Amino acid sequence: MLELKHLKTMLALERGGNLVSASALLFMSHSALSHQLKELESRIGERLFERKTEPLRFTESGLMLLNLAREVIPRVTKVEAELKGGIDRVEELRIGIECHACFQWLLPAITEFNQRYADIRVDLQGENLFDGVTELERQSLDLLFTDDRVALDDLEYETLGEFELVLVMGLNDALASRHYIQPEDLKSRRLLTYPVPLAKLDVFRQFLQPAMCQPQSVKTVANSSVMLQMVAAGLGVAAVPDWLVKDFDRQQLLCIRPLGPKGLNKTLYGAYQAANRDKVQDFLPVVRRSFEALLTSRHQNPID
């Protein structure tokens, strides 16, 4: 039913913001893209986005496909590179992430970089790491994307941008009436988290633990799309980066509120050993542009 070209099209629509820009990114005509989308909508029996909106707004079904594309395409890209037999003929850039929600900005960066630098293969190691700094020190990684800055003499950090950790809930949740969330508000809530030690989660170490509060219960969910669907169904709340849920909030599919009166603001870094500075310098500007594109979109459509 679904093909890889459909998933790539969803990513191009997100990146381009409209059909004209998306068709250019896909190197196809506007009419061909329109035909492909109509065929896909006919197959699934659902509309994927709202017509005549600028920027383009995805429907709930469209957002489900978009989140699937964000997770599937990076893995397919990696396997394709290996099958082409180019492992021994190209330089390898080994990157790691300490984030389950990073594909939204990382995938476009990898795609752009692969198009511009055919002699360098970006290899995503382990997908989600609990202790990426240790992997840098072991030299099993060249570059780590993290929001934690550990002071070590041999590590360098480049700031890629700022984001906010927010609480996302169903539209009918009583907390939706609050202007912001306080730690004690979560005492009666089931908190959905990624499968990461609680001590590594910012919502615990920077928000709940300083106030000596705990949620009613915790359930781990590995998939971002599944997590947000559970939130929408009223099966819990979740603390996630604002870039992950801005589309859901704008389309009134979920409700988003700041953690605390000032919000829980974070910085995204690219960390690497000083000896690898030259190796990562071509990739970092591409990542920064991709992340800034999300931030620009977020500020144009701020959270209420």
Long-range contacts (C-beta under 8 A, 24 or more apart in sequence): 1-43, 1-44, 2-65, 4-72, 4-73, 4-76, 5-36, 6-36, 6-40, 6-65, 7-65, 7-68, 7-69, 7-72, 7-73, 8-69, 8-73, 9-33, 9-36, 9-37, 9-40, 10-48, 10-62, 10-65, 10-66, 10-69, 11-66, 11-69, 11-70, 11-73, 11-107, 11-108, 11-111, 13-49, 13-56, 13-58, 13-66, 14-58, 14-66, 15-108, 15-293, 16-56, 17-54, 17-55, 17-56, 18-54, 18-55, 18-56, 19-56, 55-297, 57-247, 57-250, 57-251, 58-247, 58-251, 59-251, 60-251, 60-253, 63-247, 63-248, 63-251, 63-253, 64-225, 64-229, 66-247, 67-224, 67-225, 67-228, 68-225, 70-103, 70-104, 70-107, 70-224, 71-103, 71-223, 71-224, 71-225, 73-107, 74-103, 74-106, 74-107, 74-110, 74-124, 77-110, 77-111, 77-114, 78-123, 78-124, 81-121, 86-121, 87-121, 90-118, 90-119, 90-120, 90-121, 91-119, 91-120, 91-121, 91-279, 92-120, 92-121, 92-123, 93-120, 93-121, 93-122, 93-123, 93-142, 93-143, 93-279, 93-280, 93-283, 94-123, 94-125, 94-140, 94-141, 94-142, 94-143, 95-122, 95-123, 95-124, 95-125, 95-141, 95-142, 95-143, 95-144, 95-145, 95-283, 96-124, 96-125, 96-126, 96-129, 96-132, 96-135, 96-136, 96-141, 96-143, 96-144, 96-145, 97-124, 97-127, 97-128, 97-129, 97-132, 97-144, 97-145, 97-146, 98-128, 98-129, 98-130, 98-132, 98-144, 98-145, 98-146, 98-147, 98-148, 98-200, 99-128, 99-145, 99-146, 99-147, 99-241, 100-128, 100-194, 100-196, 100-222, 100-224, 101-224, 101-240, 101-241, 101-243, 101-244, 102-145, 104-243, 104-244, 104-294, 105-243, 105-287, 105-290, 105-291, 105-293, 105-294, 106-145, 106-287, 106-290, 108-290, 108-293, 109-283, 109-286, 109-287, 109-289, 109-290, 109-291, 112-286, 112-290, 113-282, 113-283, 113-286, 116-286, 117-282, 120-282, 120-283, 122-283, 128-194, 128-196, 130-196, 130-197, 130-200, 132-271, 133-271, 136-271, 136-272, 136-273, 137-273, 139-273, 142-272, 142-276, 142-279, 142-280, 143-270, 143-271, 143-272, 143-276, 143-280, 143-283, 143-284, 144-270, 144-271, 144-272, 145-268, 145-269, 145-270, 145-271, 145-287, 146-268, 146-269, 146-271, 147-202, 147-266, 147-267, 147-268, 147-269, 148-269, 149-267, 149-269, 149-271, 154-273, 154-274, 154-275, 155-271, 155-272, 155-273, 155-274, 156-271, 156-272, 156-273, 156-274, 156-277, 157-269, 157-270, 157-271, 158-269, 158-270, 158-284, 159-267, 159-268, 159-269, 160-268, 160-269, 160-270, 160-284, 160-287, 160-288, 160-291, 161-267, 161-268, 161-288, 161-291, 161-292, 161-295, 162-265, 162-266, 162-267, 162-268, 162-295, 163-241, 163-242, 163-243, 163-265, 163-266, 163-267, 163-268, 163-295, 164-241, 164-242, 164-258, 164-263, 164-264, 164-265, 164-266, 165-202, 165-203, 165-239, 165-240, 165-241, 165-242, 165-259, 165-263, 165-264, 165-265, 165-266, 166-239, 166-240, 166-241, 166-242, 166-245, 166-256, 166-257, 166-258, 166-259, 166-263, 166-264, 166-303, 167-203, 167-237, 167-238, 167-239, 167-256, 167-257, 167-258, 167-259, 168-228, 168-231, 168-237, 168-238, 168-239, 168-240, 168-245, 168-248, 168-249, 168-254, 168-255, 168-256, 169-231, 169-237, 169-254, 169-255, 169-256, 169-257, 170-231, 170-232, 170-233, 170-234, 170-254, 170-255, 171-232, 171-252, 171-253, 171-254, 171-255, 172-234, 173-234, 173-237, 173-255, 175-237, 175-255, 175-257, 176-255, 176-257, 178-257, 179-257, 179-258, 180-257, 180-258, 180-259, 180-260, 180-261, 180-263, 181-257, 181-258, 181-259, 181-260, 182-211, 182-260, 183-207, 183-208, 183-210, 183-211, 183-213, 184-211, 184-213, 186-213, 186-214, 186-215, 186-216, 186-237, 187-213, 187-214, 187-215, 187-216, 188-216, 189-215, 189-216, 189-236, 189-237, 190-215, 190-216, 190-217, 190-218, 190-219, 190-235, 190-236, 190-237, 191-215, 191-216, 191-217, 191-218, 191-219, 191-236, 191-237, 191-238, 191-239, 192-218, 192-219, 192-220, 192-221, 192-227, 192-230, 192-231, 192-235, 192-236, 192-237, 192-238, 193-218, 193-219, 193-220, 193-221, 193-238, 193-239, 194-220, 194-221, 194-222, 194-227, 195-220, 195-221, 195-222, 201-239, 202-239, 202-264, 202-266, 203-239, 203-259, 203-264, 206-264, 207-239, 207-259, 207-260, 207-264, 228-254, 239-264, 241-266, 242-298, 242-303, 243-294, 243-295, 243-298, 246-297, 246-298, 246-301, 246-303, 249-303, 249-304, 250-301, 256-303, 258-303
